[in-house]
Amino acid sequence: VLATLTGSISGLYDKYLLKEFDRMTVQVWYTFYQFLIMSGILLWLWYPQRANSTPFRWKWSILLISVFLCTADFAYFFALSYDDSMISIVSMVRRSGVIVSFVCGALFLKEKNIQSKAIDVLLVLLGMFFLYLGSK
């Protein structure tokens, strides 16, 4: 419930920012702040324990994740930049990314408790369906 509320507040705030600023300006600042937060977490949690836990190994997936995250953020800010875009629809589509995580976890990572998680994913899909019906 808390994640839904904060996600809704975040979407409304993003919509407000996009009325005040250009969408690329919002994305650049968002990416900059995300970099600062992630760097702080990296320096606080990983760096002191790097020898004992997980040593850093470069993989091309690191760069690809960055590119895909920036692309997804661009699409999100682009969708919100329209005056008639509906926050409820855009937020639900954004949150539907859990479907990809669920499928990849089930297929590649042999995730446990698939049935209980499948019910949650079905509820997300049902919510998207009802939002689609309500927007017509």
C-alpha positions, 0 to 999 in steps of 0.5 A, spaced: 500 500 500 505 504 501 509 503 495 502 504 491 501 511 495 508 513 494 508 511 486 502 515 485 505 521 489 511 520 485 507 520 478 503 526 480 510 530 482 513 528 475 507 531 472 507 537 475 515 538 474 513 536 466 509 542 466 514 547 469 520 544 465 522 541 459 522 533 459 529 532 458 531 537 463 527 533 468 530 526 466 537 529 466 536 531 473 533 525 475 539 521 472 544 525 476 540 525 483 539 517 482 547 517 480 548 521 487 544 516 491 547 510 488 554 512 489 552 514 496 549 507 497 555 503 493 560 507 497 557 506 504 555 498 503 559 495 498 566 499 498 568 497 505 566 490 504 568 489 497 574 484 499 570 480 503 563 480 499 563 480 492 569 483 488 567 488 482 567 484 475 566 488 469 560 486 464 557 489 458 550 488 462 552 494 466 552 498 461 546 495 457 542 496 464 544 503 464 542 504 457 535 501 458 533 505 464 535 511 461 530 509 455 525 507 460 525 513 463 525 517 457 519 513 455 515 515 462 517 522 462 515 523 454 508 520 456 507 524 462 509 530 458 502 530 454 497 534 457 491 529 457 496 523 459 492 520 465 497 518 471 493 512 473 494 509 466 502 511 466 503 509 473 500 502 472 504 501 465 510 503 469 509 498 475 507 492 470 515 491 469 514 486 475 511 482 469 518 481 466 521 480 473 517 475 474 517 471 468 525 472 468 525 469 475 521 463 474 525 461 467 532 463 469 533 463 476 528 458 478 524 462 483 520 459 489 513 460 490 511 461 483 504 460 485 503 465 490 507 470 486 503 469 479 497 471 483 500 478 485 502 478 477 495 476 475 492 482 480 497 487 476 494 484 469 487 485 472 488 492 474 491 494 468 485 491 464 480 495 468 484 501 467 484 500 460 476 499 460 475 505 464 479 509 459 474 507 454 
